[in-house]
Amino acid sequence: NFDNIEFIKQGAIGKSSRSNLITYLKGFDEIRKLFAIQKYSKLNNLTTKHFSFNTDGGRCDNCKGDGFILIDMQFMSDIKITCEECQGKRYKDTVLNAFYKNKNINDLLCMTIDDLYDFCIKNEQTKITRYLEPLKKVGLGYVKSGQTLSTLSGGELQRLKLASFLNNNLKNSLLIFDEPTTGLHLHDIKKLLNSFNQIMKNNNTIIIIEHNMEVIKSSDWIIELGPEGGESGGELIFAGTPEKMKHENTNTSKELKNYLK
């Protein structure tokens, strides 16, 4: 009965080393357009392609837009060294000299999602904020907009994927998450739960493998396997609502009672 099934695990998202939160949601195109229409850019023949670090032209020739040089250590872990040419800014000076409201493109990439959102709201850049709102809703507002995807945790990558679903208005699908709250503060967990509720309004179903009680108590239906782990587990211990579970005598129900008043 589902049009689509998505398993959102904690593994890395298959993108280039230069991919970040904004490029993943396709919002970087609007930022590039913003800088390309500035007077300085037009006088210096800078187009949207010059503000991309994925193509030659405006990106640093030395690091190819990565901002760092990777040194192969053969039998040891590779070492990343900040690019001496661009000092980690990823662009040539001609591109970095293009400013919008006293900010160049590197300044925007160094902002957190929350700060960039506030900056764009203040300057009425609604074409950009529409890509930032989903990131704020899933609790990624603290991450720098230009932070590469390879540096995100498993939980952060899952929430980024969820943000893409919010952005694309996913419908009639089954989504399976593997502990998306990993490393999240309680305040951000509440944001994440609100995002789940928003996803479910479009006739979607969400299955979450989770140990966080804030998520468990907010579920419509709980399935507990046990009674222990490994060879001592695998049996269906309980299936039902959180209200029903608090009257049971399982490992999860004992903890859940402290969260359900």
C-alpha positions as semicolon CSV with decimal commas, in nm:
position;residue;x (nm);y (nm);z (nm)
1;N;0,000;0,000;0,000
2;F;0,307;0,231;0,003
3;D;0,439;0,417;-0,300
4;N;0,791;0,422;-0,159
5;I;1,003;0,270;0,121
6;E;1,307;0,453;0,262
7;F;1,555;0,300;0,508
8;I;1,747;0,589;0,661
9;K;2,049;0,434;0,833
10;Q;2,344;0,592;1,009
11;G;2,587;0,541;0,722
12;A;2,734;0,822;0,514
13;I;2,539;0,981;0,230
14;G;2,707;0,911;-0,102
15;K;2,813;1,259;-0,207
16;S;3,138;1,433;-0,301
17;S;3,387;1,561;-0,044
18;R;3,257;1,914;-0,109
19;S;2,890;1,838;-0,038
20;N;2,736;2,018;0,257
21;L;2,391;2,072;0,408
22;I;2,295;2,346;0,163
23;T;2,415;2,167;-0,151
24;Y;2,237;1,846;-0,040
25;L;1,901;2,027;-0,027
26;K;1,976;2,209;-0,357
27;G;1,966;2,547;-0,181
28;F;2,319;2,649;-0,273
29;D;2,205;2,741;-0,624
30;E;2,005;3,033;-0,480
31;I;2,304;3,157;-0,279
32;R;2,523;3,147;-0,591
33;K;2,260;3,339;-0,787
34;L;2,247;3,602;-0,513
35;F;2,620;3,674;-0,541
36;A;2,621;3,653;-0,920
37;I;2,376;3,944;-0,952
38;Q;2,584;4,180;-0,738
39;K;2,740;4,481;-0,914
40;Y;3,097;4,368;-0,844
41;S;3,025;4,026;-0,997
42;K;2,883;4,177;-1,315
43;L;3,180;4,413;-1,352
44;N;3,420;4,120;-1,316
45;N;3,219;3,878;-1,532
46;L;3,148;3,644;-1,242
47;T;2,856;3,408;-1,306
48;T;2,689;3,146;-1,086
49;K;2,947;2,886;-1,190
50;H;3,228;3,093;-1,038
51;F;3,058;3,063;-0,697
52;S;3,057;2,684;-0,714
53;F;3,341;2,485;-0,559
54;N;3,257;2,187;-0,781
55;T;3,370;2,340;-1,111
56;D;3,682;2,521;-1,231
57;G;3,670;2,897;-1,259
58;G;3,610;3,050;-0,919
59;R;3,719;2,771;-0,686
60;C;4,074;2,747;-0,556
61;D;4,293;2,572;-0,812
62;N;4,523;2,429;-0,546
63;C;4,266;2,236;-0,338
64;K;3,993;2,212;-0,606
65;G;3,739;2,371;-0,374
66;D;3,795;2,134;-0,080
67;G;3,965;2,391;0,142
68;F;4,227;2,134;0,240
69;I;4,497;1,914;0,091
70;L;4,481;1,541;0,164
71;I;4,817;1,376;0,230
72;D;4,833;0,999;0,178
73;M;5,017;0,841;0,471
74;Q;5,005;0,490;0,317
75;F;4,982;0,264;0,625
76;M;4,845;0,539;0,851
77;S;4,533;0,754;0,837
78;D;4,543;1,028;0,574
79;I;4,616;1,381;0,699
80;K;4,415;1,689;0,602
81;I;4,611;2,015;0,587
82;T;4,445;2,353;0,536
83;C;4,507;2,478;0,183
84;E;4,781;2,745;0,181
85;E;4,641;2,916;-0,127
86;C;4,288;2,989;-0,004
87;Q;4,340;2,936;0,373
88;G;4,049;2,693;0,376
89;K;3,806;2,938;0,213
90;R;3,781;2,726;-0,105
91;Y;3,756;3,019;-0,348
92;K;3,987;3,253;-0,538
93;D;4,024;3,610;-0,410
94;T;3,824;3,752;-0,702
95;V;3,523;3,550;-0,588
96;L;3,573;3,630;-0,219
97;N;3,573;4,001;-0,304
98;A;3,206;3,978;-0,406
99;F;2,993;4,094;-0,113
100;Y;2,624;4,098;-0,025
101;K;2,538;4,304;0,284
102;N;2,909;4,303;0,384
103;K;2,925;3,923;0,363
104;N;3,107;3,718;0,102
105;I;3,013;3,361;0,012
106;N;3,263;3,213;0,258
107;D;3,109;3,420;0,540
108;L;2,770;3,266;0,465
109;L;2,914;2,915;0,456
110;C;3,077;2,973;0,796
111;M;2,743;3,071;0,953
112;T;2,533;2,815;1,136
113;I;2,202;2,726;0,977
114;D;2,024;2,930;1,248
115;D;2,241;3,238;1,188
116;L;2,214;3,212;0,810
117;Y;1,837;3,178;0,839
118;D;1,816;3,492;1,054
119;F;2,044;3,678;0,810
120;C;1,826;3,580;0,512
121;I;1,502;3,663;0,695
122;K;1,639;4,007;0,784
123;N;1,726;4,069;0,418
124;E;1,410;3,909;0,278
125;Q;1,587;3,630;0,091
126;T;1,290;3,392;0,100
127;K;1,421;3,180;-0,188
128;I;1,706;3,074;0,042
129;T;1,514;3,045;0,369
130;R;1,280;2,782;0,222
131;Y;1,581;2,546;0,208
132;L;1,696;2,635;0,559
133;E;1,363;2,585;0,737
134;P;1,363;2,202;0,706
135;L;1,716;2,191;0,855
136;K;1,602;2,398;1,153
137;K;1,295;2,177;1,201
138;V;1,502;1,858;1,231
139;G;1,740;2,012;1,487
140;L;2,038;2,089;1,261
141;G;2,035;2,464;1,324
142;Y;2,364;2,447;1,515
143;V;2,561;2,301;1,220
144;K;2,759;2,534;0,993
145;S;2,594;2,564;0,654
146;G;2,920;2,486;0,473
147;Q;3,017;2,189;0,692
148;T;3,094;1,888;0,473
149;L;2,866;1,584;0,500
150;S;3,162;1,355;0,574
151;T;3,204;1,527;0,914
152;L;2,843;1,473;1,027
153;S;2,749;1,200;1,275
154;G;2,518;0,913;1,187
155;G;2,225;1,078;1,364
156;E;2,290;1,409;1,189
157;L;2,295;1,238;0,848
158;Q;1,960;1,075;0,922
159;R;1,809;1,409;1,020
160;L;1,950;1,564;0,703
161;K;1,773;1,296;0,503
162;L;1,453;1,372;0,695
163;A;1,497;1,741;0,609
164;S;1,509;1,647;0,239
165;F;1,179;1,464;0,281
166;L;1,025;1,772;0,441
167;N;1,157;1,981;0,154
168;N;1,023;1,747;-0,116
169;N;0,679;1,697;0,042
170;L;0,702;1,314;0,053
171;K;0,365;1,131;0,046
172;N;0,231;0,779;0,109
173;S;0,570;0,635;0,201
174;L;0,720;0,415;0,472
175;L;1,030;0,559;0,645
176;I;1,252;0,347;0,869
177;F;1,501;0,524;1,100
178;D;1,781;0,371;1,307
179;E;1,821;0,573;1,630
180;P;1,797;0,924;1,477
181;T;1,822;1,091;1,821
182;T;2,186;0,987;1,870
183;G;2,374;1,281;2,025
184;L;2,069;1,508;2,035
185;H;1,980;1,748;2,316
186;L;1,626;1,721;2,459
187;H;1,532;2,052;2,295
188;D;1,636;1,920;1,953
189;I;1,457;1,589;2,011
190;K;1,133;1,783;2,045
191;K;1,207;1,954;1,712
192;L;1,268;1,613;1,557
193;L;0,937;1,479;1,689
194;N;0,757;1,779;1,538
195;S;0,921;1,695;1,204
196;F;0,802;1,336;1,231
197;N;0,448;1,461;1,296
198;Q;0,469;1,687;0,993
199;I;0,588;1,398;0,775
200;M;0,298;1,178;0,892
201;K;0,040;1,439;0,794
202;N;0,108;1,345;0,431
203;N;-0,012;0,986;0,481
204;N;0,339;0,859;0,564
205;T;0,429;0,595;0,821
206;I;0,747;0,607;1,030
207;I;0,915;0,310;1,200
208;I;1,193;0,400;1,444
209;I;1,446;0,170;1,610
210;E;1,502;0,371;1,925
211;H;1,596;0,361;2,294
212;N;1,519;0,725;2,374
213;M;1,217;0,742;2,607
214;E;1,104;1,082;2,475
215;V;1,055;0,921;2,135
216;I;0,910;0,598;2,272
217;K;0,647;0,776;2,482
218;S;0,545;0,984;2,176
219;S;0,489;0,679;1,956
220;D;0,148;0,557;1,845
221;W;0,255;0,194;1,875
222;I;0,545;0,024;2,055
223;I;0,700;-0,312;1,976
224;E;0,942;-0,448;2,237
225;L;1,166;-0,744;2,163
226;G;1,349;-0,939;2,430
227;P;1,357;-1,038;2,705
228;E;1,732;-0,974;2,677
229;G;1,977;-0,911;2,391
230;G;2,152;-1,148;2,149
231;E;2,069;-1,517;2,188
232;S;1,854;-1,433;2,490
233;G;1,627;-1,208;2,286
234;G;1,425;-1,199;1,968
235;E;1,089;-1,274;2,127
236;L;0,790;-1,042;2,102
237;I;0,752;-0,912;2,458
238;F;0,498;-0,638;2,400
239;A;0,301;-0,467;2,124
240;G;0,063;-0,181;2,193
241;T;0,023;0,183;2,288
242;P;0,244;0,366;2,541
243;E;-0,055;0,396;2,777
244;K;-0,107;0,022;2,768
245;M;0,264;-0,049;2,808
246;K;0,297;0,137;3,138
247;H;0,081;-0,133;3,299
248;E;0,316;-0,412;3,184
249;N;0,624;-0,549;3,360
250;T;0,895;-0,541;3,090
251;N;1,236;-0,372;3,087
252;T;1,107;-0,088;2,872
253;S;0,779;-0,044;3,058
254;K;0,961;-0,003;3,391
255;E;1,155;0,291;3,247
256;L;0,860;0,430;3,052
257;K;0,654;0,472;3,369
258;N;0,888;0,753;3,474
259;Y;0,800;0,947;3,156
260;L;0,424;0,890;3,152
261;K;0,242;1,070;3,430
